[in-house]
Amino acid sequence: MVVAPESLSSLNAAQLRELARDLIAKIAHQDQQHNQEITERDLKIAVLDQAITSKDREILYRQAKIDQLTHEMAVLKRWKFGRSREQLDAGQASLLDETIDADIAAIEQELQNLAPEGKTDKEPANKPKRAALPAELPRVQIHHEPDSTTCNCGCQLKRVGEDVSEKLDYTPGVMTVERHIRGKWACTNCQTLIQAPVPAQIIDKGIPTSGLLAQVLVAKYSDHLPLYRQESIFGRSGFAIPRSTLAQWVGVCGVQLQPLVDALKNSMLQHGVLHADETPVAMLKPGNKKTHRAYLWAYAPGAFEDLKAVVYDFCETRAGEHCRTFLDEWKGSLVCDDFGGYKAGFTNGITEAGCMAHARRKFFDLHVSNKSQIAEQALTYIGQLYDVEREVKHLHADERRHIRQTQSKPLADMFHQWMLLQRQKITDGSATAKALDYSLKRWDALTRFLDDGQLPIDNNWIENQIRPVAIGRNNWLFAGSLRAGQRAAAVMSLIQSAKLNGHDPYAYLKDVLARLPTQKNSQIDELLPHRWKPLTT
């Protein structure tokens, strides 16, 4: 209701009240719009502030990481070219050279990944030119042409030239050269020039194909061949690749494959039963030219879980904090031995599941040493438990639990009562007392499998996965650095997991390294060993 000021005197009370209500409603509406505008403005400012804060944190993180990597690279270069290197024996110096070259290449790749898009450092002007690949090596021509040779203007394009790049490929015993030919097509009408894009490579502008890189990685981390031996093998095949070049390839591949290992770890931590074990590995300290005992930890889903995988974690010590860091917030049943490093996790929601094989080993060693009748009887009891396990190994978890309850539990109770009785007769501190005490003190953990059909009776599954490492360290003697050990752990995780899923690790890595540069982060799980399907048969 709109009324001129001079007409207000002619209005009655009801009309005035209606006019007042209209004015109040109009003012309220205007206030609401104003408040809404203020709220939207404040919200936009808050979002912008949050984005700026997040960007600032990202810049600070990137700079801190760049500073850390730059410092690490400077230290590596001092080790490589410093006088202290000359004081190492030939074996240490050889491994150190390979390790440092690989570590430097890995750091350079990480720095490139951290650099803002489009702002990577230019190659040095004095970088040596790559030698041409030997002319006598067989060539395989691979043509890359545009999907269409019709210009946007409607004219037919004409081929006016080509770019050729050569990649070194290797299949066991045979070295070949891939000639990638990218034709140039031009439109005579509008002068448009088109060309197929350069195929994405795991090592940008490098000469190795994914097949050659897979061969180097499998030979080093599965067949345990140091790079200087591979250099000789490649030489016999027609082209001796310097070990420094091989080391650079290994370093870059380690960085590029790490997201896949992280995804494998995340997939493994979704399961409720895990195995854990650790084994010592010597690690070289270039600064004092000595080795010290580092540890390779191994984790795998339970033997009855549907995921077949193993993830290795290389750490400088055996401290339990490494296990807690790896497992993070995971809560489930952890099958492990009696090592104290796992104990802290059992107070934070993790359920301890013991290893009957470790208990058996105590009695077995006792029987071998002095033919103990007590040890012999204990081995008989444990053997009966394993007889049941062989029967239920391939059954469903519920069926396995039912049979364990009806057959294994009475045996376990008899064994437990027998041990308690024998322990009362044995002198403290004797070898027999120690063997009995190991099982009695851990009895709840050792028999937890009886009440859970998803739990295995022992930790042998992960011990089998860590055995290749124990065999390999006899060949490579020690890890050259912490970074080198972590890189080895990552690549070995993928190789061993591929084997567990029935894949040839060479074929698996060759395909993964070919697809990884163009694989979306959201689809990285497709390349995990237990989900991998090759693009070609």
C-alpha positions as CSV (number, residue, x, y, z in Angstrom):
1,M,0.0,0.0,0.0
2,V,1.6,3.3,-1.2
3,V,0.3,6.6,0.1
4,A,1.5,10.2,-0.4
5,P,2.5,12.0,2.8
6,E,-0.2,14.7,2.4
7,S,-2.9,12.0,2.3
8,L,-1.9,10.4,5.7
9,S,-4.4,12.7,7.5
10,S,-7.3,11.3,5.5
11,L,-6.6,7.7,6.5
12,N,-8.5,6.0,9.2
13,A,-6.9,3.9,12.0
14,A,-7.2,0.5,10.1
15,Q,-5.6,1.9,7.0
16,L,-2.8,3.4,9.1
17,R,-2.2,0.1,10.8
18,E,-2.0,-1.6,7.4
19,L,0.4,1.0,6.1
20,A,2.6,0.5,9.2
21,R,2.6,-3.2,8.7
22,D,3.6,-2.8,5.0
23,L,6.5,-0.4,6.0
24,I,7.7,-2.8,8.7
25,A,7.6,-5.8,6.3
26,K,9.5,-3.7,3.7
27,I,12.1,-2.6,6.2
28,A,12.5,-6.2,7.5
29,H,12.9,-7.5,3.9
30,Q,15.5,-4.9,3.1
31,D,17.4,-5.8,6.4
32,Q,17.2,-9.5,5.5
33,Q,18.6,-8.8,2.0
34,H,21.3,-6.6,3.5
35,N,22.2,-9.3,6.1
36,Q,22.3,-11.9,3.4
37,E,24.6,-9.9,1.3
38,I,26.9,-9.4,4.4
39,T,26.8,-13.1,5.1
40,E,27.6,-14.0,1.5
41,R,30.4,-11.5,1.5
42,D,31.8,-12.8,4.8
43,L,31.6,-16.3,3.6
44,K,33.5,-15.5,0.4
45,I,36.1,-13.7,2.5
46,A,36.4,-16.7,4.8
47,V,36.7,-19.1,1.9
48,L,39.4,-16.9,0.3
49,D,41.3,-16.6,3.6
50,Q,41.2,-20.3,4.0
51,A,42.4,-20.8,0.4
52,I,45.2,-18.3,1.0
53,T,46.2,-20.0,4.3
54,S,46.2,-23.4,2.7
55,K,48.3,-22.1,-0.2
56,D,50.7,-20.5,2.3
57,R,51.0,-23.8,4.1
58,E,51.6,-25.7,0.8
59,I,54.3,-23.1,-0.2
60,L,56.0,-23.5,3.2
61,Y,55.9,-27.3,3.0
62,R,57.2,-27.3,-0.5
63,Q,60.0,-24.9,0.4
64,A,60.9,-26.9,3.5
65,K,61.0,-30.1,1.5
66,I,63.0,-28.5,-1.3
67,D,65.5,-27.2,1.3
68,Q,65.7,-30.7,2.9
69,L,66.3,-32.4,-0.5
70,T,68.8,-29.8,-1.6
71,H,70.8,-30.3,1.6
72,E,70.6,-34.1,1.2
73,M,71.9,-33.8,-2.4
74,A,74.8,-31.6,-1.3
75,V,75.8,-34.2,1.3
76,L,75.5,-37.0,-1.3
77,K,77.8,-35.1,-3.7
78,R,80.3,-34.6,-1.0
79,W,80.3,-38.3,-0.3
80,K,80.6,-39.1,-4.0
81,F,83.5,-36.7,-4.8
82,G,85.1,-36.3,-1.4
83,R,88.3,-37.9,-0.2
84,S,86.5,-40.1,2.3
85,R,85.2,-42.2,-0.6
86,E,88.7,-43.2,-1.5
87,Q,89.2,-44.8,1.9
88,L,86.4,-47.4,1.3
89,D,87.3,-50.9,0.1
90,A,86.4,-51.8,-3.5
91,G,83.1,-53.5,-2.6
92,Q,81.9,-50.6,-0.5
93,A,83.0,-48.0,-3.0
94,S,81.1,-49.8,-5.8
95,L,77.9,-50.1,-3.9
96,L,78.2,-46.5,-2.6
97,D,78.7,-45.2,-6.2
98,E,75.5,-47.0,-7.4
99,T,73.6,-45.9,-4.3
100,I,74.6,-42.2,-4.5
101,D,73.8,-42.0,-8.2
102,A,70.4,-43.6,-7.6
103,D,69.7,-41.3,-4.6
104,I,70.7,-38.1,-6.5
105,A,68.4,-39.1,-9.4
106,A,65.6,-39.8,-6.9
107,I,66.1,-36.4,-5.2
108,E,66.1,-34.6,-8.6
109,Q,62.9,-36.4,-9.5
110,E,61.3,-35.4,-6.2
111,L,62.4,-31.8,-6.7
112,Q,60.9,-31.8,-10.1
113,N,57.6,-33.1,-8.7
114,L,57.6,-30.4,-6.1
115,A,58.3,-27.6,-8.6
116,P,55.1,-25.6,-9.7
117,E,53.7,-26.8,-13.0
118,G,55.6,-25.4,-15.9
119,K,58.5,-24.1,-13.7
120,T,60.9,-27.0,-13.8
121,D,64.6,-26.1,-14.0
122,K,66.1,-26.1,-17.4
123,E,68.8,-28.6,-18.3
124,P,72.4,-27.3,-17.9
125,A,73.9,-25.9,-21.0
126,N,77.0,-28.1,-20.6
127,K,75.1,-31.4,-20.2
128,P,76.9,-34.1,-22.3
129,K,75.2,-35.3,-25.4
130,R,73.8,-38.8,-25.3
131,A,75.7,-41.2,-27.5
132,A,73.9,-42.7,-30.4
133,L,72.6,-46.2,-29.9
134,P,74.7,-48.8,-31.8
135,A,73.7,-49.1,-35.5
136,E,74.1,-52.9,-35.4
137,L,71.2,-53.3,-32.9
138,P,67.9,-54.5,-34.4
139,R,65.4,-51.7,-35.0
140,V,61.7,-51.9,-34.5
141,Q,59.7,-49.0,-36.1
142,I,56.7,-47.7,-34.2
143,H,54.7,-45.0,-36.1
144,H,52.7,-42.3,-34.4
145,E,50.3,-40.5,-36.7
146,P,47.3,-38.1,-36.0
147,D,43.9,-39.7,-35.7
148,S,42.7,-37.6,-38.6
149,T,44.6,-36.1,-41.5
150,T,41.8,-33.6,-42.4
151,C,42.4,-30.0,-41.3
152,N,39.8,-28.0,-39.4
153,C,39.3,-25.9,-42.5
154,G,38.3,-29.0,-44.5
155,C,41.4,-29.5,-46.5
156,Q,43.4,-32.7,-46.7
157,L,46.7,-32.5,-44.8
158,K,50.0,-33.5,-46.5
159,R,52.9,-35.3,-44.8
160,V,55.8,-32.9,-44.8
161,G,58.3,-34.7,-42.5
162,E,58.8,-36.6,-39.3
163,D,60.6,-36.7,-36.0
164,V,62.4,-39.8,-34.9
165,S,63.4,-40.8,-31.4
166,E,65.0,-44.0,-30.3
167,K,64.4,-46.0,-27.2
168,L,66.5,-48.9,-25.9
169,D,64.5,-52.0,-25.2
170,Y,65.5,-55.3,-23.7
171,T,64.0,-58.7,-23.4
172,P,66.1,-61.3,-21.6
173,G,69.1,-61.9,-23.7
174,V,68.1,-59.6,-26.6
175,M,68.6,-55.9,-26.9
176,T,66.7,-53.9,-29.6
177,V,66.0,-50.3,-30.5
178,E,62.5,-48.9,-30.8
179,R,62.3,-46.1,-33.5
180,H,59.4,-43.9,-32.7
181,I,58.4,-42.1,-35.9
182,R,56.1,-39.1,-35.5
183,G,54.9,-37.8,-38.9
184,K,54.4,-34.1,-39.5
185,W,51.2,-33.2,-41.4
186,A,50.6,-29.7,-42.9
187,C,47.6,-27.9,-44.5
188,T,48.6,-26.1,-47.7
189,N,45.6,-23.8,-47.3
190,C,45.8,-22.5,-43.7
191,Q,49.4,-23.5,-42.9
192,T,48.3,-25.6,-40.0
193,L,50.9,-28.2,-38.8
194,I,49.8,-31.2,-36.7
195,Q,51.7,-34.1,-35.2
196,A,51.0,-37.0,-32.8
197,P,52.1,-36.2,-29.3
198,V,55.2,-37.7,-27.8
199,P,54.3,-40.9,-25.9
200,A,54.5,-40.4,-22.1
201,Q,57.5,-42.1,-20.5
202,I,58.3,-42.9,-16.9
203,I,61.7,-41.2,-17.5
204,D,61.0,-38.0,-19.5
205,K,63.4,-37.7,-22.5
206,G,65.2,-40.9,-21.5
207,I,66.2,-43.7,-23.8
208,P,64.9,-46.8,-21.8
209,T,61.6,-48.4,-22.5
210,S,59.4,-49.7,-19.8
211,G,60.7,-53.2,-20.6
212,L,64.3,-52.3,-20.1
213,L,63.5,-50.5,-16.8
214,A,61.5,-53.5,-15.6
215,Q,64.5,-55.8,-16.4
216,V,66.9,-53.6,-14.4
217,L,64.5,-53.5,-11.4
218,V,63.7,-57.2,-11.4
219,A,67.4,-58.2,-11.8
220,K,68.4,-55.9,-8.9
221,Y,65.6,-56.5,-6.4
222,S,64.4,-60.0,-7.3
223,D,67.5,-61.7,-8.7
224,H,69.8,-59.6,-6.5
225,L,72.2,-58.6,-9.3
226,P,74.2,-55.5,-8.5
227,L,74.2,-52.9,-11.2
228,Y,77.9,-53.5,-12.1
229,R,77.0,-57.1,-13.0
230,Q,74.1,-55.9,-15.1
231,E,76.4,-53.5,-16.9
232,S,78.4,-56.5,-18.0
233,I,75.3,-58.5,-19.0
234,F,74.0,-55.7,-21.1
235,G,77.5,-55.4,-22.7
236,R,77.3,-59.0,-23.8
237,S,73.9,-58.2,-25.3
238,G,75.3,-55.5,-27.5
239,F,75.3,-52.2,-25.5
240,A,77.0,-51.8,-22.1
241,I,74.9,-49.3,-20.2
242,P,77.1,-47.5,-17.6
243,R,76.2,-48.4,-14.0
244,S,75.8,-44.7,-13.2
245,T,73.1,-44.5,-15.8
246,L,71.4,-47.6,-14.5
247,A,71.6,-46.2,-11.0
248,Q,69.8,-43.0,-12.2
249,W,67.1,-45.0,-13.8
250,V,66.6,-47.0,-10.5
251,G,66.4,-43.8,-8.5
252,V,63.8,-42.2,-10.7
253,C,61.7,-45.4,-10.9
254,G,61.7,-45.7,-7.1
255,V,60.2,-42.3,-6.8
256,Q,57.6,-42.9,-9.6
257,L,56.5,-46.2,-8.1
258,Q,56.1,-45.0,-4.5
259,P,52.5,-43.8,-5.0
260,L,51.6,-47.4,-6.0
261,V,53.3,-48.8,-2.9
262,D,51.4,-46.3,-0.7
263,A,48.1,-47.4,-2.4
264,L,49.0,-51.0,-1.7
265,K,49.7,-50.3,1.9
266,N,46.3,-48.4,2.3
267,S,44.6,-51.4,0.7
268,M,46.3,-53.8,3.1
269,L,45.3,-51.8,6.2
270,Q,41.7,-52.2,5.3
271,H,41.9,-55.8,6.5
272,G,41.3,-57.0,10.0
273,V,44.2,-59.5,10.3
274,L,47.8,-58.7,9.6
275,H,51.2,-60.5,9.9
276,A,54.3,-58.6,10.9
277,D,58.0,-59.6,11.1
278,E,61.4,-58.0,10.8
279,T,64.9,-59.0,9.7
280,P,68.2,-57.2,10.1
281,V,70.0,-55.6,7.1
282,A,73.4,-54.0,7.2
283,M,73.4,-50.3,6.1
284,L,76.5,-48.4,5.1
285,K,77.2,-45.1,6.8
286,P,79.4,-43.3,4.2
287,G,80.4,-40.6,6.8
288,N,82.3,-43.1,9.0
289,K,82.8,-45.8,6.4
290,K,81.1,-48.4,8.6
291,T,77.9,-50.4,8.5
292,H,75.3,-50.6,11.2
293,R,72.3,-52.9,11.7
294,A,69.2,-51.5,10.1
295,Y,65.9,-53.5,9.8
296,L,63.5,-54.4,7.1
297,W,60.0,-54.8,8.5
298,A,57.5,-56.9,6.5
299,Y,53.7,-56.7,6.8
300,A,51.0,-58.8,5.0
301,P,47.3,-59.5,5.3
302,G,46.4,-62.6,7.2
303,A,47.0,-65.9,5.6
304,F,43.2,-66.4,5.3
305,E,42.5,-62.9,4.0
306,D,41.4,-62.4,0.4
307,L,44.2,-60.0,-0.4
308,K,47.6,-61.5,-1.3
309,A,50.2,-58.8,-0.8
310,V,53.3,-57.8,1.2
311,V,54.7,-54.4,2.0
312,Y,58.2,-53.9,3.3
313,D,59.3,-51.0,5.4
314,F,63.0,-50.2,5.7
315,C,64.0,-48.5,9.0
316,E,67.3,-47.5,10.6
317,T,66.5,-49.4,13.9
318,R,64.3,-52.1,15.4
319,A,62.4,-49.6,17.6
320,G,58.7,-50.3,18.0
321,E,57.8,-46.8,17.0
322,H,58.5,-47.8,13.4
323,C,55.7,-50.5,13.6
324,R,53.3,-48.0,15.3
325,T,54.1,-45.4,12.6
326,F,53.4,-47.9,9.8
327,L,50.1,-49.2,11.3
328,D,49.0,-45.7,12.3
329,E,45.4,-45.9,13.5
330,W,44.8,-49.5,12.3
331,K,43.0,-51.7,14.8
332,G,42.8,-55.4,14.2
333,S,44.6,-58.7,15.1
334,L,48.3,-58.7,14.6
335,V,50.0,-62.0,14.2
336,C,53.6,-61.7,15.4
337,D,56.4,-63.1,17.6
338,D,57.2,-62.0,21.1
339,F,59.4,-59.0,20.1
340,G,58.8,-56.2,22.5
341,G,58.5,-53.6,19.8
342,Y,54.9,-54.7,19.1
343,K,53.8,-54.5,22.7
344,A,52.8,-50.8,22.8
345,G,50.3,-51.4,20.0
346,F,48.5,-54.0,22.1
347,T,47.6,-51.3,24.6
348,N,46.1,-49.1,21.9
349,G,43.4,-51.3,20.5
350,I,45.4,-53.9,18.5
351,T,44.8,-57.6,19.4
352,E,47.8,-59.8,19.8
353,A,47.8,-63.1,18.0
354,G,50.8,-65.4,18.8
355,C,52.8,-67.7,16.7
356,M,52.6,-71.4,17.5
357,A,55.6,-72.1,15.3
358,H,57.8,-70.0,17.6
359,A,56.6,-71.9,20.6
360,R,57.3,-75.2,18.8
361,R,60.8,-74.0,17.9
362,K,61.7,-73.6,21.5
363,F,60.8,-77.2,22.2
364,F,62.4,-78.4,19.0
365,D,65.7,-76.8,19.8
366,L,65.5,-78.3,23.3
367,H,64.8,-81.8,21.9
368,V,67.7,-81.6,19.4
369,S,70.1,-80.5,22.0
370,N,69.5,-83.1,24.7
371,K,66.6,-85.4,23.5
372,S,64.3,-84.1,26.2
373,Q,61.2,-86.2,26.8
374,I,59.3,-83.2,27.9
375,A,60.2,-81.4,24.6
376,E,59.2,-84.6,22.7
377,Q,55.8,-84.7,24.3
378,A,55.3,-81.0,23.7
379,L,56.1,-81.4,20.1
380,T,53.5,-84.2,19.9
381,Y,50.8,-82.0,21.3
382,I,51.7,-79.2,18.9
383,G,51.9,-81.6,16.0
384,Q,48.3,-82.7,16.7
385,L,47.2,-79.0,16.6
386,Y,48.8,-78.7,13.2
387,D,47.1,-81.9,12.0
388,V,43.8,-80.2,12.5
389,E,45.0,-77.0,10.7
390,R,45.9,-79.0,7.6
391,E,42.4,-80.3,7.5
392,V,40.7,-76.9,7.9
393,K,43.1,-74.7,5.8
394,H,40.8,-74.4,2.8
395,L,37.5,-74.2,4.7
396,H,35.4,-71.1,5.3
397,A,36.2,-69.2,8.5
398,D,33.0,-70.2,10.3
399,E,33.6,-73.9,9.5
400,R,37.3,-73.6,10.5
401,R,36.3,-72.1,13.9
402,H,33.7,-74.8,14.5
403,I,36.2,-77.6,13.9
404,R,38.9,-75.9,16.0
405,Q,36.4,-75.6,18.9
406,T,35.5,-79.3,18.7
407,Q,38.9,-80.8,17.9
408,S,41.7,-78.3,18.6
409,K,40.5,-76.7,21.8
410,P,40.4,-79.9,23.9
411,L,43.9,-80.7,22.7
412,A,45.1,-77.2,23.6
413,D,43.5,-77.4,27.1
414,M,45.3,-80.8,27.7
415,F,48.6,-79.3,26.5
416,H,48.2,-76.3,28.7
417,Q,47.4,-78.4,31.8
418,W,50.3,-80.7,31.0
419,M,52.7,-77.7,30.8
420,L,51.5,-76.3,34.1
421,L,52.2,-79.6,35.8
422,Q,55.6,-80.1,34.2
423,R,56.6,-76.5,35.1
424,Q,56.1,-77.2,38.8
425,K,58.7,-80.0,38.5
426,I,61.3,-78.0,36.6
427,T,64.0,-75.8,38.2
428,D,63.9,-72.1,37.3
429,G,66.4,-70.9,34.8
430,S,66.8,-74.3,33.0
431,A,66.4,-74.6,29.2
432,T,63.3,-76.7,29.8
433,A,61.8,-74.0,32.1
434,K,62.5,-71.3,29.5
435,A,60.8,-73.3,26.8
436,L,57.7,-73.9,29.0
437,D,57.6,-70.3,30.2
438,Y,57.6,-69.0,26.6
439,S,54.3,-70.8,25.9
440,L,52.7,-70.4,29.3
441,K,53.3,-66.6,29.5
442,R,51.9,-66.2,26.0
443,W,49.1,-68.8,26.1
444,D,46.2,-66.4,25.5
445,A,47.9,-65.0,22.4
446,L,49.0,-68.4,21.2
447,T,45.5,-69.9,21.4
448,R,43.6,-66.8,20.1
449,F,43.2,-68.6,16.8
450,L,40.9,-71.1,18.4
451,D,38.1,-68.5,18.8
452,D,38.6,-66.8,15.5
453,G,38.4,-68.7,12.2
454,Q,40.1,-65.9,10.4
455,L,43.3,-66.1,12.4
456,P,46.1,-68.5,11.4
457,I,47.9,-70.7,13.9
458,D,51.3,-69.1,13.3
459,N,53.3,-66.4,11.6
460,N,54.8,-68.6,8.9
461,W,53.0,-66.7,6.1
462,I,55.0,-63.5,6.6
463,E,58.2,-65.4,7.4
464,N,57.9,-66.9,3.9
465,Q,57.6,-63.5,2.4
466,I,60.7,-62.2,4.2
467,R,62.8,-65.1,3.3
468,P,63.7,-63.8,-0.2
469,V,65.2,-60.7,1.5
470,A,67.3,-62.9,3.8
471,I,68.6,-64.8,0.7
472,G,69.2,-61.6,-1.2
473,R,71.3,-59.9,1.4
474,N,73.9,-62.6,1.0
475,N,74.5,-61.1,-2.5
476,W,74.2,-57.4,-1.9
477,L,75.7,-57.5,1.5
478,F,74.3,-54.2,2.8
479,A,72.1,-51.2,1.8
480,G,74.0,-48.2,0.6
481,S,71.9,-45.6,2.5
482,L,68.5,-45.2,4.2
483,R,67.0,-43.8,1.0
484,A,68.4,-46.8,-0.9
485,G,66.9,-49.2,1.6
486,Q,63.5,-47.6,1.4
487,R,63.6,-47.7,-2.4
488,A,64.5,-51.4,-2.3
489,A,61.6,-52.0,0.1
490,A,59.2,-50.2,-2.2
491,V,60.2,-52.1,-5.3
492,M,60.4,-55.4,-3.6
493,S,56.9,-54.9,-2.2
494,L,55.5,-54.7,-5.7
495,I,57.7,-57.6,-7.0
496,Q,56.8,-60.0,-4.2
497,S,53.1,-59.0,-4.3
498,A,53.1,-59.6,-8.0
499,K,54.5,-63.1,-7.4
500,L,51.9,-63.8,-4.7
501,N,49.2,-63.1,-7.3
502,G,50.7,-65.4,-9.9
503,H,52.2,-62.7,-12.1
504,D,55.6,-62.6,-13.8
505,P,57.2,-59.6,-12.0
506,Y,58.9,-58.6,-15.2
507,A,55.7,-58.5,-17.2
508,Y,53.9,-56.8,-14.4
509,L,56.5,-54.0,-13.9
510,K,56.9,-53.5,-17.7
511,D,53.1,-52.9,-18.1
512,V,52.8,-50.8,-15.0
513,L,55.8,-48.6,-15.9
514,A,54.3,-48.1,-19.4
515,R,50.9,-47.1,-18.0
516,L,51.8,-45.2,-14.9
517,P,52.7,-41.8,-16.6
518,T,49.1,-41.4,-17.9
519,Q,47.2,-43.2,-15.1
520,K,44.8,-41.0,-13.2
521,N,45.5,-40.8,-9.5
522,S,41.9,-41.8,-8.8
523,Q,42.5,-45.0,-10.8
524,I,45.9,-45.9,-9.4
525,D,44.4,-49.0,-7.6
526,E,43.9,-50.6,-11.0
527,L,47.7,-51.1,-11.2
528,L,48.0,-52.8,-7.8
529,P,49.3,-56.4,-8.2
530,H,46.0,-58.0,-6.9
531,R,43.9,-56.0,-9.3
532,W,46.3,-55.7,-12.3
533,K,45.1,-56.9,-15.7
534,P,47.5,-56.4,-18.6
535,L,46.3,-54.3,-21.5
536,T,47.6,-56.8,-24.0
537,T,47.7,-60.5,-23.9
